[in-house]
Amino acid sequence: MIEIVVAVVCVLLASLMTAGEAALQAFSRPRAEALAKERGSRAAGRLVEIMQDKAPYLNTSLFVRVLLEVLAIVLVTIVVTDHIEDAAWQVAWSAGVMVVVSFILLGVAPRTMGRQHADAVALAASGPLSLLTTVLGPIPQVMIVIGNMITPGRGYADGPFTSEAELRELLDRAGESDLIEDDERKMIHSVFDLGDTIVKEVMVPRTSMVYVEQGKTLRQGLSLALRSGFSRIPVIGEDLDDVLGIFYLKDAIRRTYDHPRAEATETVESVMRPPVFVPDSKPVDELLRELQLTHTHVVIVVDEFGGTAGLATIEDILEEIVGEIVDEYDANEVPPYVKLDEDRYRVSSRLALDDLGDLFDLELDDDDVDTVLGLMAKELNKVPIPGTVVEWGGLELTAERASGRRNSVQTVLATRIRRPEAEPGAEGTEASADGEPAT
């Protein structure tokens, strides 16, 4: 009968559309360009054009495929109702036949063929898809607009069929089937997230910045770099909102190597490089491209009022993709405290002040900070670095080992002060630029 013939033709055409979709989704622009160079055919040229923006073509394919499937279902239903009188059996036969046909001939088989023979199928589908997209014009896009209007949320301008969410789902399926490692899957997800991340989320905040004041000698700058573990340090004027440049350890070493007297006679301003400023709302992926093009490793991040919000480096961005970067000296875990003798403990920088007080039978408390490192930073009004000393509450706190890529202090040496003149809340002392404590 004519209805069965037309239904079979519709199923075959819809199956070819499904295969073409699968092939195009597995294709990329570089792969299409390589195929065009290799074959030099018109079909390969059309495929390159499709890869420039394949969303309209995939949406056209989906529209035509759904149209053919619906037509096939209607025709099969007509044939079944002509030969079976019972309504229940009519529904059962129509649904049963089309579920099997849709799952096998419109789902599994064509998608497998499209992915296994992506080159041949994509080349074959490029011509018909280009023609159908031209003929149908805006009809598929109008359907997408209507769908977005009746769907809660913002929707997708190009339709949900070629979205990033679909690719993320494919990655998760590949991870579940062990086609890719779990770490690789997480890394690819991180690359997608990079486009939605702004600099403010990855920067080193203002309160954690290590800086050097203008007028400091090269020797003092070198000492600060060696003790803090940072090779690039901002140079400030009046305060942190007045960043004048970036002091590079490599430049200072080169200068003092060529002119040994320069370390005592020249200041950090003589070797600092101009700073690069970026807004804290800048997308991280754009910043990474700029850093690569300008060969810059560190930028100063400014807030909406023009003040210094922090700084960001290439390593901060890479950590968003590959995870935290540590070196061979970093310990996996720092114990809360280790007793060295009766009046001395090595404590974690994150230890709570009341816990520190319990170790020495003291009442230690501060309304502004909760941890040992936070207390030291408050007393100094700057970030503690290894060698920094603070006297407070009858204790002498000495910053010790720093670890991690940001060289943050991990352990603090806490010693009871046996001098009778020591009083709680004494002013802190800080290590001088040459490594010796200075009051």
C-alpha positions as CSV (number, residue, x, y, z in Angstrom):
1,M,0.0,0.0,0.0
2,I,1.1,3.6,-0.7
3,E,0.9,4.5,3.0
4,I,3.4,1.8,4.0
5,V,5.8,2.8,1.2
6,V,5.7,6.4,2.2
7,A,6.2,5.5,5.8
8,V,9.3,3.4,5.0
9,V,10.7,6.2,2.9
10,C,10.2,8.7,5.8
11,V,11.9,6.3,8.2
12,L,14.9,5.9,5.9
13,L,15.2,9.6,5.4
14,A,14.9,10.3,9.1
15,S,17.5,7.7,9.8
16,L,19.9,9.4,7.3
17,M,19.2,12.7,9.1
18,T,20.1,11.1,12.5
19,A,23.3,9.7,11.0
20,G,24.2,13.1,9.6
21,E,23.6,14.8,13.0
22,A,25.8,12.2,14.8
23,A,28.6,12.7,12.3
24,L,28.5,16.5,12.4
25,Q,28.5,16.5,16.2
26,A,31.6,14.4,16.2
27,F,33.3,16.7,13.7
28,S,35.4,19.8,14.4
29,R,36.5,22.7,12.3
30,P,40.2,21.7,12.2
31,R,39.2,18.2,11.2
32,A,37.0,19.6,8.4
33,E,39.8,21.9,7.1
34,A,42.2,19.0,7.1
35,L,39.7,16.9,5.1
36,A,39.2,19.7,2.7
37,K,43.0,20.0,2.1
38,E,43.2,16.3,1.6
39,R,40.3,15.8,-0.8
40,G,39.7,19.3,-2.2
41,S,36.1,18.4,-3.2
42,R,33.0,20.7,-3.1
43,A,31.5,18.6,-0.4
44,A,34.5,19.1,1.8
45,G,34.3,22.8,1.2
46,R,30.7,22.9,2.2
47,L,31.6,20.9,5.3
48,V,34.1,23.6,6.3
49,E,31.4,26.2,5.9
50,I,29.0,24.2,8.1
51,M,31.7,23.9,10.8
52,Q,32.0,27.7,10.9
53,D,28.6,27.7,12.6
54,K,26.9,24.3,12.7
55,A,24.0,25.1,15.0
56,P,21.6,26.2,12.2
57,Y,22.4,23.1,10.2
58,L,21.9,20.8,13.1
59,N,18.6,22.5,14.0
60,T,17.4,22.1,10.4
61,S,18.3,18.4,10.5
62,L,16.4,18.0,13.8
63,F,13.4,19.8,12.4
64,V,13.3,17.7,9.3
65,R,13.9,14.4,11.2
66,V,11.0,15.2,13.7
67,L,8.8,16.0,10.7
68,L,9.6,12.7,9.0
69,E,9.1,10.7,12.2
70,V,5.7,12.2,12.9
71,L,4.6,11.6,9.3
72,A,5.7,8.0,9.5
73,I,3.8,7.5,12.8
74,V,0.7,9.0,11.3
75,L,0.9,6.8,8.2
76,V,1.5,3.6,10.3
77,T,-1.5,4.5,12.5
78,I,-3.7,4.9,9.4
79,V,-2.7,1.5,8.1
80,V,-3.3,-0.2,11.5
81,T,-6.8,1.4,12.0
82,D,-7.8,0.2,8.5
83,H,-7.0,-3.4,9.4
84,I,-7.8,-3.6,13.1
85,E,-11.2,-2.6,14.5
86,D,-10.5,-2.8,18.3
87,A,-9.2,0.6,19.5
88,A,-7.0,-0.8,22.2
89,W,-5.2,-3.1,19.7
90,Q,-4.9,-0.1,17.3
91,V,-3.0,1.8,19.9
92,A,-0.9,-1.2,20.9
93,W,0.1,-2.1,17.4
94,S,0.8,1.5,16.3
95,A,2.9,2.3,19.4
96,G,4.7,-1.1,19.4
97,V,5.8,-0.9,15.8
98,M,7.0,2.7,16.0
99,V,8.8,2.3,19.3
100,V,10.8,-0.5,17.8
101,V,11.4,1.4,14.6
102,S,12.3,4.6,16.3
103,F,14.7,3.0,18.8
104,I,16.6,0.8,16.3
105,L,16.3,2.5,12.9
106,L,16.1,6.1,14.1
107,G,18.2,5.9,17.2
108,V,20.9,3.2,17.7
109,A,21.8,2.2,14.1
110,P,22.1,5.6,12.4
111,R,24.0,7.2,15.3
112,T,26.5,4.3,15.5
113,M,27.0,4.6,11.7
114,G,27.4,8.3,11.9
115,R,30.1,8.1,14.6
116,Q,31.9,5.1,13.1
117,H,32.1,6.6,9.6
118,A,32.0,10.3,10.4
119,D,34.1,11.5,7.5
120,A,32.0,9.8,4.8
121,V,28.6,10.5,6.4
122,A,29.4,14.2,7.1
123,L,30.6,14.7,3.5
124,A,27.4,13.0,2.2
125,A,25.1,15.0,4.5
126,S,26.8,18.4,3.8
127,G,25.0,19.0,0.5
128,P,21.5,18.1,1.5
129,L,21.8,19.9,4.8
130,S,23.0,23.1,3.1
131,L,20.1,22.9,0.6
132,L,17.5,22.2,3.3
133,T,18.8,25.1,5.5
134,T,18.5,27.5,2.6
135,V,15.0,26.3,1.6
136,L,13.5,26.1,5.1
137,G,15.1,29.4,6.0
138,P,14.1,30.7,9.4
139,I,11.5,28.1,10.2
140,P,13.7,26.0,12.6
141,Q,14.9,29.1,14.3
142,V,11.3,30.4,14.7
143,M,10.5,27.1,16.4
144,I,13.4,27.5,18.8
145,V,12.3,31.1,19.6
146,I,8.8,29.8,20.4
147,G,10.2,27.0,22.5
148,N,12.3,29.5,24.5
149,M,9.3,31.7,25.1
150,I,7.2,28.9,26.7
151,T,10.2,27.5,28.6
152,P,11.1,28.9,32.0
153,G,14.5,30.5,32.1
154,R,16.6,32.2,29.5
155,G,16.7,29.4,27.0
156,Y,19.4,28.9,24.2
157,A,19.6,31.2,21.2
158,D,20.9,28.4,19.0
159,G,18.6,25.8,20.5
160,P,19.4,23.2,23.2
161,F,20.5,20.6,20.6
162,T,24.0,21.9,20.1
163,S,24.7,23.4,23.5
164,E,27.6,23.1,25.9
165,A,25.4,21.1,28.2
166,E,25.0,18.4,25.7
167,L,28.8,18.1,25.3
168,R,29.2,18.0,29.1
169,E,26.7,15.2,29.3
170,L,28.7,13.3,26.6
171,L,31.8,13.8,28.7
172,D,30.1,12.4,31.8
173,R,29.0,9.4,29.9
174,A,32.5,8.8,28.5
175,G,33.8,9.0,32.1
176,E,31.2,6.5,33.3
177,S,32.1,4.0,30.5
178,D,35.9,4.5,31.2
179,L,36.6,5.9,27.8
180,I,38.4,8.8,29.5
181,E,40.0,9.1,32.9
182,D,38.1,10.8,35.7
183,D,40.8,13.4,36.0
184,E,40.7,14.2,32.3
185,R,36.9,14.6,32.5
186,K,37.2,17.0,35.4
187,M,39.9,19.0,33.5
188,I,37.7,19.4,30.4
189,H,34.8,20.5,32.6
190,S,37.2,23.1,34.1
191,V,38.0,24.4,30.7
192,F,34.3,25.0,30.0
193,D,33.9,26.7,33.4
194,L,36.9,29.0,32.6
195,G,34.7,31.0,30.3
196,D,32.2,31.7,33.1
197,T,34.8,32.6,35.6
198,I,36.0,36.2,36.3
199,V,39.3,37.4,37.6
200,K,37.9,38.2,41.0
201,E,37.3,34.5,41.7
202,V,40.9,33.4,41.0
203,M,43.0,36.3,42.1
204,V,45.2,36.6,45.2
205,P,43.1,39.0,47.4
206,R,44.5,42.3,48.6
207,T,44.9,41.1,52.1
208,S,47.1,38.2,51.0
209,M,49.4,40.3,48.8
210,V,53.2,40.5,49.6
211,Y,54.6,43.9,48.4
212,V,57.6,46.1,48.7
213,E,57.6,49.8,49.3
214,Q,59.3,52.2,47.0
215,G,62.7,53.4,48.2
216,K,63.7,50.0,49.5
217,T,67.2,48.9,48.3
218,L,67.8,46.1,45.9
219,R,69.2,44.1,48.9
220,Q,66.0,44.5,50.8
221,G,63.9,43.6,47.8
222,L,66.1,40.5,47.2
223,S,65.7,39.5,50.9
224,L,61.9,39.9,50.8
225,A,61.7,37.8,47.6
226,L,63.9,35.0,49.0
227,R,62.0,34.9,52.4
228,S,58.6,35.1,50.9
229,G,59.3,32.7,48.0
230,F,57.8,35.1,45.4
231,S,59.8,36.1,42.3
232,R,57.5,38.9,41.3
233,I,56.4,41.4,43.9
234,P,54.4,44.6,43.5
235,V,56.1,47.9,44.3
236,I,53.8,50.4,46.0
237,G,54.0,54.1,46.8
238,E,51.7,55.6,49.5
239,D,49.6,52.4,49.9
240,L,48.4,49.3,48.1
241,D,46.1,51.4,45.9
242,D,49.3,53.1,44.5
243,V,51.0,50.3,42.7
244,L,54.0,51.7,40.8
245,G,55.5,48.6,39.2
246,I,56.5,44.9,39.6
247,F,59.8,43.9,41.1
248,Y,61.3,40.9,39.4
249,L,63.8,38.8,41.3
250,K,65.5,37.9,38.0
251,D,66.1,41.5,37.1
252,A,67.5,42.3,40.5
253,I,69.9,39.4,40.5
254,R,71.1,40.3,37.0
255,R,71.7,43.9,38.1
256,T,73.5,43.0,41.3
257,Y,75.6,40.4,39.5
258,D,76.7,43.0,36.9
259,H,77.2,45.8,39.5
260,P,77.7,44.3,43.1
261,R,77.5,47.8,44.7
262,A,74.0,48.3,43.2
263,E,72.3,46.2,45.9
264,A,73.0,48.8,48.5
265,T,73.0,52.0,46.4
266,E,70.0,51.4,44.1
267,T,66.3,51.0,44.9
268,V,63.7,48.5,43.7
269,E,62.3,51.3,41.5
270,S,65.4,51.2,39.3
271,V,64.6,47.6,38.1
272,M,60.8,47.4,38.4
273,R,58.7,46.8,35.3
274,P,55.5,48.7,34.5
275,P,52.4,47.1,36.0
276,V,49.5,45.8,34.0
277,F,46.0,46.5,35.4
278,V,42.9,44.6,34.7
279,P,39.3,44.9,36.1
280,D,38.1,42.3,38.6
281,S,35.1,41.5,36.3
282,K,37.3,40.4,33.3
283,P,36.6,36.9,32.1
284,V,39.5,34.6,33.0
285,D,39.8,33.0,29.5
286,E,40.3,36.5,28.0
287,L,42.9,37.3,30.5
288,L,44.8,34.1,29.8
289,R,44.9,35.0,26.1
290,E,46.2,38.5,26.8
291,L,48.9,37.2,29.2
292,Q,50.1,34.7,26.5
293,L,50.2,37.4,23.8
294,T,52.0,40.0,26.0
295,H,54.3,37.5,27.7
296,T,53.1,38.8,31.1
297,H,53.0,36.6,34.2
298,V,51.3,38.9,36.8
299,V,48.6,41.6,36.6
300,I,47.2,43.9,39.3
301,V,43.4,43.5,39.7
302,V,41.4,46.7,40.3
303,D,37.9,47.0,41.6
304,E,35.1,49.2,40.3
305,F,36.4,52.1,42.3
306,G,39.9,51.9,40.9
307,G,41.4,50.5,44.1
308,T,43.7,47.5,44.2
309,A,41.6,44.3,44.7
310,G,44.4,41.8,44.4
311,L,46.8,40.3,41.8
312,A,46.5,37.4,39.4
313,T,49.1,35.2,37.7
314,I,49.1,32.7,35.0
315,E,49.5,30.0,37.6
316,D,46.2,31.1,39.3
317,I,44.4,30.5,36.0
318,L,46.1,27.2,35.4
319,E,45.0,26.0,38.8
320,E,41.4,26.5,37.7
321,I,42.0,23.8,35.1
322,V,44.5,21.4,36.6
323,G,43.8,21.9,40.3
324,E,46.2,23.1,43.0
325,I,49.9,23.2,42.1
326,V,52.2,22.1,44.8
327,D,56.0,21.5,44.9
328,E,58.1,18.6,46.3
329,Y,58.6,20.4,49.7
330,D,54.9,20.7,50.5
331,A,53.6,18.5,53.3
332,N,50.4,16.7,52.8
333,E,49.0,17.6,56.2
334,V,50.2,19.9,59.0
335,P,49.3,18.7,62.5
336,P,47.5,21.2,64.7
337,Y,50.5,21.5,67.1
338,V,53.7,19.7,68.1
339,K,55.2,20.2,71.6
340,L,58.9,21.1,71.4
341,D,59.4,21.8,75.1
342,E,57.5,23.1,78.1
343,D,57.2,26.6,76.8
344,R,57.5,26.1,73.0
345,Y,55.1,24.6,70.4
346,R,55.1,24.4,66.7
347,V,51.5,25.1,65.7
348,S,49.5,25.2,62.4
349,S,48.9,28.8,61.1
350,R,45.2,27.9,61.0
351,L,45.1,27.0,64.7
352,A,42.3,28.8,66.6
353,L,43.5,31.4,69.1
354,D,41.6,29.8,72.0
355,D,43.2,26.5,71.2
356,L,46.6,28.2,71.2
357,G,45.8,29.7,74.6
358,D,44.9,26.2,76.0
359,L,48.4,25.0,75.1
360,F,49.9,27.7,77.4
361,D,47.1,28.0,80.0
362,L,46.3,31.5,78.7
363,E,43.1,33.3,77.9
364,L,43.6,34.4,74.3
365,D,40.9,36.1,72.3
366,D,40.5,38.7,69.6
367,D,37.3,40.2,68.3
368,D,38.6,40.6,64.7
369,V,40.4,37.4,63.9
370,D,40.2,33.7,64.8
371,T,43.5,32.1,63.8
372,V,47.2,32.5,64.6
373,L,48.0,33.7,61.1
374,G,45.1,36.1,61.1
375,L,46.4,37.6,64.4
376,M,49.9,38.0,63.0
377,A,48.5,39.7,59.9
378,K,46.4,42.0,62.0
379,E,49.3,43.0,64.2
380,L,51.6,43.6,61.3
381,N,49.0,45.1,59.0
382,K,50.6,43.0,56.2
383,V,51.0,39.4,55.1
384,P,53.4,37.4,57.4
385,I,56.3,35.7,55.7
386,P,58.8,33.2,57.0
387,G,61.0,34.9,59.7
388,T,58.3,37.4,60.8
389,V,58.0,37.8,64.5
390,V,55.1,39.1,66.6
391,E,54.8,39.4,70.4
392,W,51.3,39.2,71.7
393,G,49.5,38.0,74.8
394,G,52.7,36.8,76.5
395,L,53.7,34.8,73.5
396,E,56.3,35.2,70.8
397,L,55.0,34.0,67.4
398,T,57.5,33.3,64.7
399,A,56.3,32.5,61.2
400,E,58.1,29.4,59.9
401,R,57.8,27.2,56.8
402,A,55.8,28.4,53.8
403,S,54.5,26.1,51.2
404,G,52.2,25.9,48.3
405,R,52.4,27.9,45.1
406,R,51.4,31.0,46.9
407,N,54.0,30.4,49.6
408,S,51.6,31.0,52.5
409,V,52.9,30.3,56.0
410,Q,51.9,26.9,57.2
411,T,53.5,26.7,60.7
412,V,54.2,29.1,63.4
413,L,56.7,28.7,66.3
414,A,54.9,29.8,69.6
415,T,57.1,30.5,72.6
416,R,56.1,31.7,76.0
417,I,57.8,35.0,77.0
418,R,59.3,34.8,80.5
419,R,60.0,38.6,80.7
420,P,58.0,40.3,83.4
421,E,57.4,43.3,81.3
422,A,55.6,41.4,78.6
423,E,51.9,42.3,78.5
424,P,49.0,41.1,76.4
425,G,48.4,43.1,73.2
426,A,52.1,44.2,72.9
427,E,53.0,45.7,69.6
428,G,54.2,43.2,67.0
429,T,57.6,43.1,65.5
430,E,58.5,42.2,61.9
431,A,61.5,40.7,60.3
432,S,63.5,43.4,58.5
433,A,64.4,43.2,54.8
434,D,67.8,41.7,55.5
435,G,66.3,38.8,57.4
436,E,67.0,40.0,60.9
437,P,64.1,40.9,63.3
438,A,63.6,44.6,63.6
439,T,61.3,46.3,66.2
